[in-house]
Amino acid sequence: MIKQEKRQLLILAIVAVALITLASLLTLLANEHLKSRERDKSATKRALGVVTSRAKFDAFAGAELCREAIRSQVPGKIITLHMDSRSARYDEFEKTNTLLFVVDAVPEGQNFLSEHASTKALHAQCITSAEDNRLVNLIVAPADGS
């Protein structure tokens, strides 16, 4: 037969093992619950189109860089240079920012008579890197498609 002291030690050891096991199980369950909530949050963000990995430079950070590039590429005198802020977009796959500009320029060798009579409308698409804010691509085309 087991003596009273040994029985108490055995019960104490069983209780201690049970408490440790219970605490471990509760920790695992809480961790799984938090992970499932985080998965639900990220799935909701993806469904709503929320970007979770932010770029180092936002869409408008390269606006001045684009303006300088447009000024250097468009021949003649630029009368107006407007950015269409509604069309700014971030491409998460390529990690680039795209800005669209409307340019009114007077071609070289032509006298400026009026904004309507002398200017040529151009559209410019400027793509900058969202990682290091460098110019990736610049496309300048006539607005009327010719």
C-alpha positions as CSV (number, residue, x, y, z in Angstrom):
1,M,0.0,0.0,0.0
2,I,1.1,3.6,-0.7
3,K,2.0,5.7,2.2
4,Q,0.1,8.9,2.9
5,E,3.2,11.1,2.0
6,K,3.8,9.4,-1.3
7,R,0.1,9.6,-2.2
8,Q,0.1,13.4,-1.6
9,L,3.2,13.8,-3.7
10,L,1.7,11.7,-6.5
11,I,-1.5,13.7,-6.4
12,L,0.5,16.9,-6.4
13,A,2.6,15.7,-9.4
14,I,-0.6,14.7,-11.3
15,V,-2.2,18.1,-10.6
16,A,1.0,19.9,-11.7
17,V,1.1,17.9,-15.0
18,A,-2.6,18.6,-15.6
19,L,-2.2,22.3,-15.0
20,I,0.8,22.5,-17.3
21,T,-1.1,20.6,-20.0
22,L,-4.2,22.8,-19.5
23,A,-2.1,26.0,-19.8
24,S,-0.4,24.7,-22.9
25,L,-3.7,23.8,-24.6
26,L,-5.2,27.2,-23.7
27,T,-2.2,28.9,-25.2
28,L,-2.5,26.9,-28.4
29,L,-6.2,27.5,-28.7
30,A,-5.7,31.3,-28.1
31,N,-3.0,31.4,-30.7
32,E,-5.1,29.6,-33.3
33,H,-8.0,31.9,-32.6
34,L,-5.8,35.0,-33.1
35,K,-4.4,33.5,-36.3
36,S,-7.8,32.8,-37.7
37,R,-9.0,36.4,-36.9
38,E,-5.9,37.7,-38.7
39,R,-6.6,35.6,-41.7
40,D,-10.2,36.9,-41.7
41,K,-8.9,40.5,-41.6
42,S,-6.4,40.0,-44.4
43,A,-9.1,38.2,-46.5
44,T,-11.4,41.2,-45.9
45,K,-8.6,43.6,-46.9
46,R,-7.9,41.7,-50.1
47,A,-11.6,41.6,-50.9
48,L,-12.0,45.3,-50.4
49,G,-8.8,46.0,-52.4
50,V,-6.8,47.5,-49.5
51,V,-3.1,47.3,-50.2
52,T,-1.3,45.7,-47.3
53,S,2.2,46.1,-48.5
54,R,2.8,49.8,-48.8
55,A,5.3,51.2,-51.3
56,K,8.1,53.4,-50.1
57,F,6.9,56.3,-52.3
58,D,3.2,57.2,-52.9
59,A,1.7,57.8,-56.3
60,F,2.3,61.6,-56.2
61,A,5.9,61.5,-54.9
62,G,7.3,61.4,-58.5
63,A,5.1,64.2,-59.8
64,E,7.9,66.8,-60.0
65,L,10.3,64.2,-61.5
66,C,7.6,63.6,-64.2
67,R,7.1,67.3,-64.8
68,E,10.9,67.7,-65.4
69,A,11.0,64.7,-67.7
70,I,8.0,66.0,-69.7
71,R,9.6,69.5,-70.0
72,S,12.8,67.9,-71.4
73,Q,11.0,65.7,-73.9
74,V,8.3,68.1,-75.3
75,P,9.8,70.3,-77.9
76,G,8.7,74.0,-77.9
77,K,7.3,76.1,-75.1
78,I,4.9,74.5,-72.6
79,I,2.0,76.7,-71.8
80,T,0.1,74.5,-69.4
81,L,1.1,71.3,-67.6
82,H,-1.7,69.7,-65.5
83,M,-1.7,66.4,-63.7
84,D,-4.9,64.4,-63.6
85,S,-4.9,63.3,-59.9
86,R,-7.9,61.1,-60.3
87,S,-6.0,58.8,-62.7
88,A,-3.1,58.2,-60.4
89,R,-2.6,54.5,-59.6
90,Y,-0.2,52.1,-57.9
91,D,0.6,48.8,-59.6
92,E,1.3,46.4,-56.8
93,F,2.7,43.7,-59.1
94,E,5.3,45.9,-60.8
95,K,5.7,48.2,-57.8
96,T,5.2,51.3,-59.9
97,N,3.2,54.5,-59.7
98,T,1.4,55.9,-62.8
99,L,0.5,59.5,-63.3
100,L,-1.3,61.1,-66.3
101,F,-0.6,64.7,-67.5
102,V,-2.3,67.0,-70.0
103,V,0.1,69.3,-71.8
104,D,-0.5,72.3,-74.0
105,A,2.6,73.3,-75.9
106,V,3.5,75.7,-78.7
107,P,5.6,73.8,-81.2
108,E,9.1,75.1,-82.0
109,G,9.3,77.7,-84.7
110,Q,5.7,78.9,-84.3
111,N,4.7,82.2,-82.9
112,F,2.3,82.3,-80.0
113,L,-1.0,83.9,-81.2
114,S,-3.5,82.6,-78.6
115,E,-3.8,79.5,-76.5
116,H,-6.5,78.1,-78.7
117,A,-4.9,78.9,-82.1
118,S,-1.2,78.1,-81.3
119,T,-1.1,75.3,-78.8
120,K,-1.0,71.6,-79.4
121,A,-2.7,69.3,-76.8
122,L,-0.6,66.4,-75.6
123,H,-1.2,63.6,-73.1
124,A,1.7,62.2,-71.1
125,Q,1.8,59.0,-69.1
126,C,4.6,58.9,-66.5
127,I,5.5,55.7,-64.7
128,T,7.8,55.9,-61.7
129,S,9.2,53.3,-59.4
130,A,7.5,53.0,-56.0
131,E,10.6,51.6,-54.5
132,D,13.2,54.3,-55.4
133,N,11.2,57.0,-57.1
134,R,13.1,56.9,-60.4
135,L,11.5,57.4,-63.8
136,V,10.6,54.0,-65.4
137,N,8.8,55.1,-68.6
138,L,7.4,58.3,-70.1
139,I,5.0,58.3,-73.0
140,V,4.0,61.6,-74.7
141,A,1.3,61.4,-77.4
142,P,-0.9,63.9,-79.2
143,A,-4.3,64.2,-77.5
144,D,-6.3,64.0,-80.7
145,G,-4.7,60.6,-81.7
146,S,-2.7,61.9,-84.7
